Amino acid sequence: MVRDSKGTHPGNPLWGDGWGWSWFDADKPLRTTSTDYRSDCQGCHVPATATDWIYVNGYPVLRH
């Protein structure tokens, strides 16, 4: 995820809700396999909406 507080990519299915979203497979680290963040990413990140879609509980340094 990359922060996009200005909404600079309207209409792009990998950008939305203030972020650029992407999934990279371990065997293909240079190309995203995501096609739409709503279907590919939000399913896992919905529980973390209270912390701006980011799981910070497992990474204490991110809470600061």
Secondary structure, 3 states (H helix, E strand, C coil): CEECCCCCCCCCCCEECCEECCCECCCCCCCECCCCHHHHCHHHHHHHHHHCCCCCCCCHHHHC
